Amino acid sequence: MASAIQKIALNASRDIPFNKLVLSQSNVRRVKAGLSIEELARDIERRGLLQSLNVRPILDDAGVETGAYEVPAGGRRFRALELLVKQKKLAKTAPVPCVVREAGSAILAEDDSLAENVQRVALHPLDQFRAFRDMLEKGMSEEEIAAAFFVVPTVVKQRLRLMTVSDKLLDVYEQDGMKLDQLMAFSISDDHARQEQVWEIIAQSHNREPYLIRRMLTEKTVRASDRRVRFVGLEAYLAAGGHVMRDLFEADDGGWLQDPTLLDRLVMDKLQEAADQVRTEGWKWVETALSFPWGHTRDFVEVEGTHVALSEEETARLTALHSEQETIEAEYAQADEFPEEIDSRLGEIELAIEALEERPVSFDPAEMARAGIFVSLDTDGTLLVERGFVRPEDVLTEPEDRHDAPEGDDDAVVCHSAGDDSEGREDAPDAEPEEEDGLKPLSDRLLTELTAWRTLALRDAFAANPHIALTELLHTLVRDLYWQVSGVDCLEAYVREIPLRVHSPDMPGSLPAHALRQRNEGWQHDLPEDEDVLWQWLDGLDDASRIALLAHCLSFGINALHESSHGPSLARSIRERLARADRLATALTLDLAEAGWQATVENYLGRVTKARILEAVREARGNEAADRIAHMKKGDMAQAAERLLDGSGWLPEALRTRNVAGRSEGEVGAADMPDSLDAVAAE
């Protein structure tokens, strides 16, 4: 016969006046930091006590109940009630719902206190989200919900952001199929189909990192930090109907713009407005583009403008600013750092000085009538206006200067170079003809002999004076580059700027291109406007500046280009030139990966064979990574390889530098493997 199941009896509950309750010493919660008693008191004031206190009767020495009760479980609630009593918001004798444990119970007070805290299960974040959502749908605002639960509105916004996640993914999370940070990563997009597609891809991988989810969801968007966004402004994009994906759980630098086509249209519209404005200045033509190819002005002649002089008022203002700057710096010369307000003022002064010293340039209207402007977007997101360029067909031709040589006298010469054709001619006359009819010009032979002596002596003096030698070299190079006056110097030295007409689209906006432009613009700003005083200006430079300018000028002649060769002689010449370029790169420890180059579909992967793609992945990420994408079609393989190679530092052979450490050598450890490997392979 089955025995009857013994029934349990629950502890009785009753209302006990608050002044009959005391906090038990058996309460296991001793650490009071972070208990948020004030917040709980405000919540009790708003909605009342939601959970009873667990109490036991206090006995006297004879074991008789005294009428008072200790609280071993519920100490935080007791302190909140106590605070309300002190604030006179609750009467001392107010009845408090309590569950009473009988005196002499075999279960210790510490047992009850520990059980109440340990066995309590925190609310599942999804339940919290659904509760917030229900409250929002029933009329409460996000701020009211935040105030009700004593959290900042951001927490509520984050939880409610989960409303953008597919119900399918919410179900996966509810069944512990993914972690909370993974679920939050999906919330940056409201495209449920794409969310589910990404989950299907990464669900087959051991790697499901949140950053990978975000990257896959934003791969066809534009970051808000992009130069195009900085140019047109995020507000203009939003006003035009564009949408922005935001990540409420991670720093997102302003989010991701979902409509690149709209953004590009806004950029071109704004560039066109700028072009229309500068066209009114009187230029013959204006060309507009998002960016122009590297070296696009090479075939143009640049006309010189004149910097507008400072007015008396501007000069006085500039002097006052410099004086104030020097006074502040002298006053705080011994301080470790400037006070915040002083530092802010110095920043304002520097900006004001820069605005005054950066003088506008004016051009001759006659020059403007045959010259034009390039309007584009600079690398920092600002408007780039390049003024004063004359097309080759618009360059004015000037009549050749004959130095007023006597008509019919073919031997009339002012000066010939040391390499004149008359040098060493056996049939040249040995002596000058006697004077007839006054002073006749010297013969070519005599001039050659005389200037040969002069050249030899000049070479000796030149070699013995490095300072003058360097000055003359710089003078020749700078005139050649900036004034385009070649062939008239007594020093046969020049730099031939090597054009880079064929290049990838990303090169004009690269770090090296930006650095070269900045350096070139800096020297152009510092050079004297008058070419006649250039020699004196160069002579007055300190040695560091002279060396820097020399290196800058010479840099225009660097040629490491691969060229098609026809014939063994040309092929040998190209090999020697490239070998010298390799030696220079090694000396400079040139690392193209550090300079910003990385393999993309556009600049490499989409233009080589599948074998080359797999070779790149194998060298950068190992055989396993290459094997996982080997089955793909070429287009998909190139896209997958681009993501795999991102951040690897891999370089094709033509871009590698000997003895420069990097990841181009195929030495990639497990720690270097991308978290996206399985996801990319699965896709």
C-alpha positions as a printed Julia matrix, in Angstrom:
683×3 Matrix{Float64}:
  0.0    0.0     0.0
  1.48   3.36   -1.08
  2.35   5.71    1.74
  0.74   9.13    1.79
  2.91  12.08    0.71
  3.61  14.28    3.69
  2.29  17.79    3.15
  4.42  20.81    4.0
  3.2   23.81    5.93
  4.16  27.32    4.83
  5.17  29.94    7.35
  2.43  32.28    8.41
  2.42  35.86    7.17
  1.26  38.86    9.15
  1.57  42.64    9.34
  4.01  43.83   12.0
  4.5   47.49   12.97
  7.83  48.77   11.68
  8.96  49.89   15.15
  8.76  46.24   16.27
 11.38  45.17   13.68
 15.19  45.18   14.04
 17.89  44.08   11.6
 19.28  40.69   12.56
 23.0   40.15   13.1
 22.53  36.88   11.23
 21.97  38.68    7.91
 24.74  37.43    5.61
 24.83  40.62    3.52
 27.49  42.65    5.32
 29.03  44.59    2.45
 26.96  47.72    2.08
 28.68  49.19   -1.02
 26.38  49.5    -3.99
 23.2   48.5    -2.15
 21.3   51.49   -3.64
 19.14  51.95   -0.52
 18.01  55.4    -1.69
 16.79  54.07   -5.04
 14.92  51.2    -3.39
 13.32  53.64   -0.94
 12.09  55.79   -3.83
 10.74  52.7    -5.57
  8.86  51.61   -2.41
  7.52  55.14   -2.1
  6.23  54.93   -5.69
  4.78  51.41   -5.86
  4.8   50.08   -2.27
  6.58  47.02   -0.86
  6.5   44.17   -3.4
  8.22  41.5    -1.28
  7.64  40.61    2.34
 10.35  40.53    4.99
 11.49  37.25    6.53
 11.4   37.64   10.34
 11.82  35.63   13.55
 10.51  36.43   17.05
 13.02  37.79   19.56
 13.03  35.83   22.85
 14.02  37.03   26.32
 16.39  35.19   28.61
 13.54  32.94   29.74
 12.74  32.0    26.12
  9.54  34.02   26.0
  8.66  36.11   22.92
  9.19  39.83   23.55
  6.87  41.08   20.78
  9.82  42.3    18.69
 11.14  40.58   15.58
 14.54  40.37   13.91
 14.99  40.48   10.12
 17.62  37.97    8.89
 16.38  38.03    5.26
 15.3   41.29    3.63
 17.82  43.63    5.2
 18.0   45.9     2.16
 14.23  46.35    2.17
 14.35  47.0     5.93
 16.98  49.76    5.47
 14.91  51.34    2.7
 11.83  51.39    5.0
 14.01  52.78    7.78
 15.12  55.61    5.48
 11.49  56.43    4.62
 10.69  56.6     8.36
 13.61  59.01    8.93
 12.33  61.12    6.04
  8.91  61.09    7.75
  7.4   59.56    4.64
  6.43  56.4     6.57
  4.93  56.18   10.05
  6.95  54.38   12.73
  4.01  52.11   13.43
  3.2   51.43    9.76
  2.34  47.71    9.28
  4.98  45.8     7.29
  4.08  42.5     5.53
  6.27  39.79    7.05
  6.7   36.01    6.74
  7.25  34.77   10.28
  9.51  31.82   11.04
  8.51  30.09   14.3
 10.8   30.43   17.3
 13.23  27.55   17.74
 13.15  26.5    14.09
 15.78  23.96   13.08
 16.64  26.14   10.07
 19.21  28.74   11.01
 18.61  32.44   10.43
 21.84  32.56    8.38
 20.44  29.75    6.23
 17.34  31.81    5.36
 19.41  34.93    4.67
 21.83  33.09    2.4
 19.07  31.23    0.54
 17.14  34.39   -0.22
 20.18  35.97   -1.89
 21.72  32.91   -3.55
 18.56  31.32   -4.94
 17.36  34.56   -6.47
 17.6   34.44  -10.29
 18.25  37.66  -12.18
 15.74  38.58  -14.85
 16.68  37.38  -18.32
 17.65  40.37  -20.53
 15.1   39.29  -23.1
 12.36  39.4   -20.46
 13.54  42.85  -19.46
 13.44  43.95  -23.11
  9.93  42.6   -23.57
  8.77  44.3   -20.37
 10.25  47.62  -21.5
  8.64  47.16  -24.89
  5.21  46.47  -23.37
  5.52  49.53  -21.13
  6.52  51.64  -24.12
  3.56  50.37  -26.15
  1.23  51.17  -23.23
  2.22  54.81  -23.21
  5.3   55.21  -21.02
  8.22  57.11  -22.49
 11.8   55.86  -22.45
 12.66  58.49  -19.83
  9.73  57.43  -17.62
 10.76  53.77  -17.87
 14.34  54.7   -16.97
 13.17  56.74  -13.99
 10.91  53.94  -12.78
 13.81  51.47  -12.67
 16.52  53.93  -11.66
 18.66  53.43  -14.76
 19.93  55.96  -17.26
 17.81  56.32  -20.42
 20.66  54.8   -22.44
 20.03  51.42  -20.78
 16.39  51.53  -21.8
 17.31  52.62  -25.33
 19.77  49.73  -25.57
 17.2   47.18  -24.46
 14.53  48.62  -26.74
 17.03  48.55  -29.59
 16.58  44.79  -29.56
 13.2   45.47  -31.19
 15.17  45.79  -34.46
 16.4   42.19  -34.19
 14.61  39.43  -36.05
 12.17  37.36  -33.96
 13.99  34.28  -35.22
 17.22  35.49  -33.64
 15.42  36.47  -30.44
 14.16  32.89  -30.22
 17.71  31.6   -30.73
 18.91  33.82  -27.9
 16.05  32.75  -25.65
 17.08  29.12  -26.16
 20.69  30.06  -25.24
 21.79  29.64  -28.85
 23.74  32.88  -28.77
 25.14  35.29  -26.2
 23.75  38.7   -25.3
 26.68  40.61  -26.85
 26.11  38.72  -30.1
 22.42  39.59  -30.06
 23.27  43.23  -29.4
 25.62  43.24  -32.39
 22.72  42.35  -34.68
 20.8   45.41  -33.48
 22.85  47.82  -35.61
 20.79  46.76  -38.63
 17.02  46.58  -38.99
 17.24  44.34  -42.07
 15.88  41.07  -40.66
 16.67  39.1   -43.8
 20.31  40.16  -43.72
 20.49  39.49  -39.96
 19.26  35.95  -40.46
 21.61  35.44  -43.4
 24.62  36.52  -41.33
 23.54  34.25  -38.47
 23.27  31.28  -40.82
 26.83  31.98  -41.96
 28.48  32.37  -38.58
 26.37  29.68  -36.89
 28.49  27.15  -38.8
 31.69  28.65  -37.4
 33.4   28.35  -34.05
 33.92  32.1   -34.18
 30.84  34.24  -33.53
 32.51  37.37  -32.18
 30.26  40.46  -32.06
 32.71  42.59  -34.04
 32.52  40.11  -36.93
 28.71  40.33  -36.91
 28.9   44.12  -37.01
 31.45  44.1   -39.82
 29.37  41.73  -41.96
 26.25  43.82  -41.42
 28.02  47.07  -42.36
 30.23  45.93  -45.26
 28.13  47.81  -47.85
 27.8   51.01  -45.85
 29.92  54.14  -45.35
 31.3   55.13  -41.96
 30.18  58.47  -40.59
 33.86  59.37  -40.21
 34.39  59.08  -44.0
 35.7   62.24  -45.66
 32.58  62.45  -47.85
 30.36  62.57  -44.76
 32.54  65.21  -43.13
 32.24  67.28  -46.3
 28.47  67.28  -46.77
 27.56  66.87  -43.1
 25.52  64.09  -41.54
 22.56  66.42  -41.12
 22.38  67.07  -44.88
 22.46  63.33  -45.58
 19.63  62.69  -43.12
 17.62  65.61  -44.48
 17.9   64.09  -47.96
 16.27  60.9   -46.72
 19.38  58.9   -45.9
 19.45  56.4   -43.07
 22.17  55.77  -40.5
 22.86  52.52  -38.7
 23.83  53.13  -35.08
 25.35  50.86  -32.49
 24.03  51.69  -29.03
 26.26  49.1   -27.39
 29.68  50.06  -28.78
 31.47  53.24  -29.85
 30.59  53.62  -33.53
 32.09  57.03  -34.49
 28.69  58.27  -35.56
 27.44  55.07  -37.17
 27.23  53.84  -40.76
 25.46  55.49  -43.68
 23.33  52.98  -45.57
 22.98  54.82  -48.89
 26.42  55.44  -50.49
 24.8   56.45  -53.79
 22.85  59.24  -52.12
 25.98  60.35  -50.27
 28.04  60.55  -53.47
 25.3   62.56  -55.16
 25.24  65.04  -52.27
 29.03  65.33  -52.41
 29.04  66.04  -56.15
 26.19  68.55  -55.79
 28.11  70.43  -53.11
 31.31  70.3   -55.15
 29.4   71.66  -58.14
 28.05  74.53  -56.02
 31.61  75.34  -54.97
 32.73  75.15  -58.6
 29.96  77.54  -59.69
 31.04  79.97  -56.98
 34.75  80.01  -57.93
 33.85  80.2   -61.62
 32.58  83.73  -60.97
 36.15  84.76  -60.15
 36.82  84.93  -63.9
 38.61  81.69  -64.74
 38.43  80.19  -68.21
 37.42  76.71  -67.0
 36.64  74.75  -63.87
 36.9   70.97  -63.54
 35.14  69.13  -60.72
 35.65  65.6   -59.42
 35.48  63.67  -56.18
 39.24  63.21  -56.58
 41.65  63.68  -59.46
 44.36  61.19  -60.45
 47.78  61.5   -58.87
 49.88  64.04  -60.79
 46.93  65.39  -62.75
 48.48  68.87  -63.0
 51.78  67.67  -64.42
 51.04  68.63  -68.05
 49.67  72.04  -67.06
 51.55  75.29  -66.62
 50.88  76.88  -63.23
 50.51  80.65  -63.22
 51.82  82.62  -60.29
 49.56  84.53  -58.0
 50.34  87.28  -55.52
 49.63  86.96  -51.82
 47.37  89.76  -50.64
 49.3   91.94  -48.21
 48.11  92.46  -44.66
 46.16  95.63  -44.01
 47.26  97.97  -41.23
 44.47  96.67  -39.05
 45.42  93.03  -39.74
 49.1   93.77  -39.06
 48.26  95.35  -35.72
 46.01  92.41  -34.86
 48.74  89.91  -35.74
 51.3   91.8   -33.64
 48.93  91.87  -30.66
 48.26  88.14  -30.95
 51.97  87.28  -31.05
 52.57  89.54  -28.05
 49.78  87.91  -26.05
 51.07  84.45  -26.98
 54.6   85.28  -25.84
 53.33  86.81  -22.59
 51.28  83.72  -21.69
 54.08  81.31  -22.57
 56.57  83.32  -20.5
 54.19  83.46  -17.52
 53.68  79.69  -17.49
 57.19  78.71  -18.59
 57.85  76.89  -15.3
 54.45  75.19  -15.08
 54.06  71.5   -15.93
 50.96  72.23  -17.97
 48.69  75.12  -18.81
 45.42  75.6   -16.92
 42.42  74.59  -18.98
 41.25  78.13  -19.71
 44.79  79.26  -20.62
 45.29  76.27  -22.89
 41.98  77.06  -24.59
 43.02  80.69  -25.09
 46.35  79.66  -26.62
 44.47  77.46  -29.05
 42.29  80.4   -30.07
 45.37  82.58  -30.55
 47.09  79.98  -32.73
 44.01  79.64  -34.94
 43.7   83.42  -35.28
 47.4   83.77  -36.17
 47.12  80.99  -38.73
 44.07  82.63  -40.31
 45.94  85.93  -40.66
 49.19  84.44  -41.94
 47.49  82.22  -44.53
 47.06  84.99  -47.03
 44.67  84.73  -49.99
 46.23  84.8   -53.45
 45.22  87.19  -56.21
 45.81  86.52  -59.91
 46.25  88.71  -62.97
 42.89  88.86  -64.82
 44.73  88.28  -68.09
 46.22  85.07  -66.69
 42.87  84.01  -65.29
 41.3   84.39  -68.74
 43.43  81.49  -70.03
 43.79  79.43  -66.84
 41.44  77.24  -64.82
 40.71  75.55  -61.5
 40.43  72.02  -60.19
 37.76  71.55  -57.5
 37.77  68.31  -55.54
 37.5   66.78  -52.08
 40.62  66.73  -49.92
 41.65  63.74  -47.81
 40.48  65.4   -44.58
 36.97  66.07  -45.92
 37.5   69.74  -46.75
 37.09  71.48  -50.09
 40.26  71.44  -52.2
 40.5   74.26  -54.77
 43.62  74.28  -56.97
 43.8   77.56  -58.89
 45.85  78.82  -61.79
 46.56  75.98  -64.24
 46.94  76.6   -67.97
 46.27  73.85  -70.48
 49.12  73.14  -72.91
 47.13  74.45  -75.86
 46.52  77.76  -74.04
 50.18  78.45  -73.19
 51.37  81.66  -74.83
 54.43  81.24  -77.07
 57.17  83.87  -76.89
 59.57  84.81  -79.73
 63.07  83.39  -79.4
 65.61  85.78  -77.91
 68.47  86.25  -80.39
 70.47  88.57  -78.1
 70.43  91.19  -80.83
 73.08  89.36  -82.85
 74.25  91.24  -85.95
 72.32  90.2   -89.03
 74.21  87.87  -91.3
 76.95  87.1   -88.75
 76.45  83.42  -87.95
 79.43  83.38  -85.58
 77.98  86.01  -83.2
 77.79  84.35  -79.78
 77.39  85.55  -76.23
 78.4   82.28  -74.53
 78.57  78.6   -75.4
 78.55  75.66  -73.06
 81.63  73.55  -72.48
 80.18  70.82  -74.69
 79.96  72.96  -77.86
 80.36  71.14  -81.17
 83.48  73.19  -82.05
 85.49  71.6   -79.26
 88.3   69.39  -80.61
 87.67  70.2   -84.31
 90.85  69.58  -86.28
 89.98  72.18  -88.89
 89.48  74.93  -86.33
 91.76  77.95  -86.8
 94.85  78.03  -84.59
 94.88  81.8   -84.12
 92.46  84.69  -84.03
 92.25  86.82  -87.18
 93.65  90.25  -87.0
 91.28  93.04  -86.02
 89.38  94.51  -88.94
 86.87  97.31  -88.72
 86.86  97.46  -84.9
 86.0   94.82  -82.25
 84.53  91.67  -83.72
 82.95  88.87  -81.58
 85.34  86.2   -80.42
 85.42  83.0   -82.4
 83.76  79.85  -81.17
 87.14  78.13  -80.73
 88.54  80.83  -78.48
 85.37  81.06  -76.41
 85.45  77.31  -75.93
 89.06  77.37  -74.74
 88.43  80.22  -72.37
 85.24  78.78  -70.89
 86.94  75.39  -70.56
 89.49  76.99  -68.28
 86.74  78.74  -66.39
 84.77  75.54  -66.09
 87.77  73.63  -64.74
 88.55  76.3   -62.17
 84.89  76.56  -61.23
 84.69  72.82  -60.7
 87.68  72.94  -58.36
 86.28  75.8   -56.33
 82.84  74.19  -56.36
 84.18  70.89  -55.02
 86.14  72.67  -52.3
 83.09  74.48  -50.91
 80.26  72.07  -49.99
 78.04  74.87  -48.72
 78.1   76.67  -52.06
 77.82  73.36  -53.89
 74.69  72.38  -51.99
 73.21  75.84  -52.47
 73.82  75.69  -56.23
 72.36  72.2   -56.46
 69.25  73.22  -54.56
 68.98  76.35  -56.68
 69.01  74.27  -59.85
 66.55  71.7   -58.55
 64.07  74.18  -57.13
 64.1   76.31  -60.29
 63.57  73.18  -62.36
 60.64  72.0   -60.24
 58.85  75.21  -59.31
 59.85  77.77  -61.95
 60.31  75.25  -64.76
 63.4   77.08  -65.98
 65.69  74.34  -67.26
 68.72  74.32  -69.49
 70.01  77.72  -68.36
 72.04  76.69  -65.32
 75.81  76.38  -65.27
 75.45  73.21  -63.15
 74.3   70.25  -65.22
 72.0   68.74  -62.59
 68.27  68.29  -62.66
 65.4   66.13  -61.41
 63.02  64.67  -63.94
 59.67  64.14  -62.25
 58.55  60.64  -63.1
 54.83  60.66  -63.99
 52.61  58.04  -62.34
 49.83  58.08  -64.91
 48.83  54.46  -64.31
 47.81  53.74  -60.73
 45.06  52.21  -58.6
 42.09  54.39  -57.59
 43.07  54.32  -53.92
 46.55  55.81  -54.46
 45.63  59.54  -54.62
 44.01  59.31  -51.19
 46.73  57.18  -49.6
 48.97  58.15  -46.68
 52.09  58.64  -48.84
 50.17  60.77  -51.34
 48.8   62.93  -48.56
 52.24  63.32  -46.97
 53.82  64.28  -50.31
 51.12  66.86  -50.99
 51.46  68.34  -47.5
 55.23  68.52  -47.8
 55.08  70.07  -51.26
 52.5   72.66  -50.23
 54.61  73.54  -47.19
 57.7   74.27  -49.29
 55.66  76.16  -51.88
 54.33  78.34  -49.07
 57.84  79.02  -47.73
 59.6   79.72  -51.05
 60.08  83.39  -51.98
 57.65  84.73  -54.55
 60.44  86.33  -56.56
 62.75  83.85  -58.3
 65.5   86.49  -58.38
 66.03  86.23  -54.61
 65.84  82.42  -54.5
 69.62  81.95  -54.33
 69.94  84.3   -51.34
 66.98  82.63  -49.65
 68.51  79.19  -50.04
 71.88  80.47  -48.85
 70.26  81.69  -45.64
 68.61  78.38  -44.74
 69.99  76.33  -41.88
 71.61  73.04  -42.82
 68.7   70.9   -41.62
 66.26  72.81  -43.82
 68.61  72.66  -46.8
 69.0   68.91  -46.49
 65.23  68.51  -46.08
 64.55  70.6   -49.19
 67.18  68.68  -51.13
 65.6   65.35  -50.21
 62.18  66.71  -51.14
 63.31  67.89  -54.57
 65.18  64.68  -55.3
 62.19  62.6   -54.29
 60.35  63.67  -57.45
 62.87  61.73  -59.5
 62.55  58.38  -57.72
 61.54  55.72  -60.24
 60.69  52.21  -59.11
 58.15  51.58  -61.88
 58.06  48.3   -63.74
 57.99  48.83  -67.46
 57.62  46.53  -70.45
 60.95  46.02  -72.16
 61.73  45.48  -75.83
 65.21  44.13  -76.34
 67.92  42.91  -73.98
 69.53  46.32  -73.53
 66.37  47.98  -72.25
 65.51  44.96  -70.11
 68.94  45.1   -68.45
 68.53  48.82  -67.82
 65.17  48.29  -66.16
 66.51  45.46  -64.01
 69.38  47.64  -62.83
 67.05  50.51  -62.03
 64.7   48.27  -60.07
 67.64  46.73  -58.22
 68.7   50.22  -57.15
 65.13  50.97  -56.11
 65.14  47.79  -54.03
 68.37  48.83  -52.37
 66.91  52.24  -51.57
 63.74  50.69  -50.18
 65.84  48.41  -47.95
 67.88  51.35  -46.7
 64.66  53.21  -45.91
 63.04  50.07  -44.35
 60.03  50.79  -46.53
 56.94  48.86  -45.46
 54.0   49.3   -47.83
 51.62  47.76  -45.31
 52.49  50.42  -42.76
 52.1   53.01  -45.52
 48.48  51.92  -45.9
 48.43  49.44  -48.77
 46.27  46.38  -48.35
 44.93  43.91  -50.86
 41.4   44.58  -52.13
 39.28  43.22  -54.92
 39.81  46.44  -56.84
 43.57  46.88  -56.52
 44.75  43.25  -56.69
 42.55  40.28  -55.85
 39.98  40.82  -58.58
 42.71  41.14  -61.22
 44.75  38.0   -60.58
 44.04  34.31  -61.02
 42.41  32.09  -58.42
 45.81  30.5   -57.82
 47.26  33.91  -56.95
 44.37  34.6   -54.58
 44.86  31.29  -52.79
 48.61  31.91  -52.65
 48.0   35.24  -50.92
 45.64  33.72  -48.35
 47.96  30.78  -47.79
 50.95  33.05  -47.15
 49.02  35.36  -44.85
 46.67  32.98  -43.04
 47.91  29.45  -43.66
 46.8   26.39  -45.61
 43.6   25.88  -43.63
 42.27  29.32  -44.56
 43.13  28.83  -48.23
 41.52  25.39  -48.33
 38.26  26.75  -46.94
 37.75  29.18  -49.83
 39.28  27.04  -52.59
 35.86  25.79  -53.72
 34.46  29.28  -54.4
 33.96  31.0   -57.72
 36.57  33.64  -58.45
 34.4   36.65  -57.61
 33.28  35.19  -54.29
 36.8   33.98  -53.58
 38.21  37.48  -54.12
 35.63  39.01  -51.76
 36.33  36.36  -49.1
 40.08  36.78  -49.49
 39.78  40.55  -49.04
 38.17  40.03  -45.64
 40.69  37.35  -44.68
 43.67  39.5   -45.62
 42.33  42.58  -43.85
 44.84  43.52  -41.16
 47.27  40.73  -42.04
 49.96  42.98  -43.48
 50.31  40.72  -46.52
 51.99  42.22  -49.59
 52.51  40.89  -53.11
 56.1   40.19  -54.1
 56.45  43.41  -56.11
 55.74  45.51  -53.01
 57.89  43.68  -50.49
 61.11  45.05  -49.09
 64.04  42.8   -48.28
 64.87  42.46  -44.56
 61.78  44.4   -43.46
 59.8   42.51  -40.81
 56.18  41.92  -41.67
 53.57  39.31  -42.39
 54.37  39.04  -46.05
 56.64  36.09  -45.39
 53.86  33.62  -44.62
 54.83  33.34  -40.96
 51.4   33.63  -39.36
 50.74  31.99  -36.01
 47.46  30.86  -34.56
 47.14  34.09  -32.62
 47.28  36.03  -35.89
 44.47  34.09  -37.52
 41.43  36.3   -38.21
 38.32  35.7   -36.2
 36.37  35.91  -39.45
 37.99  32.8   -40.97
 35.17  30.32  -40.48
 32.52  32.89  -41.28
 34.22  33.91  -44.5
 34.73  30.31  -45.54
 31.12  29.44  -44.76
 29.87  32.39  -46.77
